Amino acid sequence: MSHQRLVLTLSCPDRRGIVAAVSAFVTDAGCNIVEAQQYLDPDTTHFFLRLAADVEEPHGSLDDLRDAFGAVAEMFSMDWQIWDAAIRPRILVMVSRHDHCLADLLSRRRAGTLPVDVVGVVSNHQDAEGLVRWHGVPFHHLPVSPQTRANQERQLLRLVTDKQVDLVVLARYMQVLSADVCKELEGRIINIHHSFLPSFKGARPYAQAHAHGVKIIGATAHYVTPDLDEGPIIEQDVARVDHACDVDRLVAVGRDIEAQVLARAVRWHAEHRVLLNGVRTVVFA
């Protein structure tokens, strides 16, 4: 494990000695802590920690380290993971016809600023196929209708398994996934939507927003749950607009925000900076 950076994430009921025990373990394991963030939820008295450490004097394999940390975790009833920071998550992107978020993710991945491997793109349309193949990424056209939805979702989950996908990203995928799929991918599927919800649901939300004279538009990235667009929020952003903005301008501004918010959410998830806290998240950005 020489020249390796590890990331430890954990959550547990708060009590005295957690940080001391974790720090002592990491140091005794021959690691040097280079980053540490912690948070105590005052409402639930639940403690959260993200720690990054460089392995300077390896005392065994990563699996050995995990096995040894189990005793510390059991002492404090921790929900925990230890990750190799060099291993990039394998992501599967899903898109319909609006490809601005997809294009942004592929561009960031190509530039090396998004620490993920895009192992495939799934779409219920073929509009984005040229863009995807230009980036050298496999494209999977899985059309869907009420009659074929169950079979299409089986094909989707087969792709997730076959490609060893760590994270599914809905980059403006305009189909509602079944509760079974949401539960199967719980904690590892992220969606992006405009922040007008629930005020402007349905078709042409920006036209609705323009008709109501909104002054702020935005976007929300969240984990997907069976409750539509109500999963734990990872990231949000907004931009001010005014009376001079027509619908096309609102759409352009909104798409920029959607792309940026989704990219940040994916990067933070990939860097193990997002910890679930019930229906909320703790984000160590």
Secondary structure, DSSP 8 states (H G I E B T S, - for coil): -TTEEEEEEEEEE--TTHHHHHHHHHHHTTEEEEEEEEEEETTTTEEEEEEEEEESS--S-HHHHHHHHHHHHHHHT-EEEEEETTS--EEEEEE-S--HHHHHHHHHHHHT-S--EEEEEEESSSTTHHHHHHTT--EEE----TTTHHHHHHHHHHHHHHTT-SEEEESS--S---HHHHHHTTTSEEEEEETTTTTS-SS-HHHHHHHTT-SEEEEEEEE--SSTT-S-EEEEEEEE--TT--HHHHHHHHHHHHHHHHHHHHHHHHTT-EEEETTEEEE--
